[in-house]
């Protein structure tokens, strides 16, 4: 059984749009490629046909995977999030105790994570180390570079 994943409204919409695109134009494009390869003659020695059929199999597997992700997706009502402690979808402003650098991250599902937008996966070491903490608390988190200590400055949604 797949794990339940929590999404923001825009993240869930993006997942639905990708699945729709794969089922419509994606399938159509693959069907055309198979038809074109089939028209080129003997299928037993047709590498183009074999490649198109393999692409079709991979495409259908991706559709199945996205369908399963969507079936296990849950939309979080951000207006009801508790901002007294760090939870999924919280926006957390933290300070690196050692060098004073201040960062702000939103904790999102693995599929929505995008560091450039300040969104980190709830399964990342930093997110795991922040879960359940409150404003003013410090926490030591083991990251690939070693142990780092962070102070939670602010929690919002």
C-alpha positions, 0 to 999 in steps of 0.5 A: 500500500502506498503512503498517504501524501499531503498536498497544497491546493496548487500541488494537487492541481499540478498532479491532476493536470500532469495525469490528464496530459499523460492520458490525453496528448501523451497517449495520442503521441505514443499511438502515432509513433507506434503506427508510424513504426508499424507502417515501416514494414516487418515488425520482427526486425523493426527497432523503431517499433520495439522502442515505441512499444517500450515507450508505451509501456513506460508511459502507462507505468507512469500513468499508473504511478500518478494515479496511485499517488492521486488516490493517496493524496490528501488536501490539507486545509491550510487555514486550519493548520496549527501554527504553535508547532512545526507540521507539514505545510508549515512555513518555518523561519530558522536561524543557523546558531553557528553562523547566524544565517536565517532561512525560511522553508515550507515543509511540503510533500516530496513531490512538491519539494523545490528548494529554489522556491523554499519548499523542502520535503517533509522527509528531508533531514531538516524537516524531520528535525523541525517537526513538533518544535515550537518558536524559540526552541533549538534543535540539532539536526544531522545533515550530510555536512554534519550536525547543525543547530537551528533555532526556530524563529517563526512558524506560519502557514 
